[in-house]
Amino acid sequence: PKFFWDASAESLGIGTSSPNAAAILDVQSTTKGIRFPNMTTTQKNAMADVAGMQVFDTTLGKMCFNTGSAWETITSS
């Protein structure tokens, strides 16, 4: 199956018929990645602050996450 819901563990598997019970979402693939929502800085800043929210900021060209009070960029060190 392309996706599988394990009701007893409350886990959704994509690319697996046995999602890990410790994960609410378990994505498995050897040929594809995950694409996060893409939006401009203006669009991102118009959203409410929600801790843990993640988006790709197309203006900055960077992944960003929300701390619950502000957006932070994910950068390499």
N, C-alpha and C positions, 0 to 999 in steps of 0.2 A: 504493500500500500504506500501511497505518497505521504499520508499522514495517519497517525494512530492516536486515539485518545484512550488512555488507561484510567478509567473512572475510579478504580480503587485507590490509585496513587495520586489522582488528580494531576497527571502529567500528559503533555502533548508531545508526541514524537513526530518529527519530520525527517523522512529518510530512514526511519527505524521503526520497527514494530514492537520494540521493547524499550521505551524511554526510561531513563534513569529515574527512579522513584524520588530522588532528592531534588530533581529539577522540575520546575513547572513547564519548561520548554527545553527539549533536547533535540538539537539539530545535528544530523550526521550527513556528511558528504565528502567525497574525495575529489570532486570536480567543480564545486560551487562554493561561494561565500554567502555572507549575509549582507543585505543592503539596508542601511538605516534610512529613515526619512531624510530627504535632501531639501534644504530651504535656505533662503537668504538670511543674513543677519537680522534684517528688519522683520522678517516673518518669524524667526526664532524668538526675538525679543518681544514680540506681540503675544507670545504664549504665557500662560500663568507659570510661576515657579513651582516645579514639582521635583523634589529630590530624586535623583536617579534617572531622570529623563535624559535621553541621548539622541542627538541628531547630527547630520553632516551639514556644516555651514558652508554653502557654496560660495559666499562672498569671501570668506577667510580661506577656504579650501582645507578645512580642518574639522575633525570630530570634536564635538562639544558635549559636555554633560552639565546638568543642573544640580547645584548643591542644596537647593530648597530656597535659596535667597539670591542666587546669581548664576550666570552661565560661566563656565570655565572651559578653556580649550585643552585638548589632549595633545601634548607635544612630546617630541623625542628629546632625550637629554644627552 
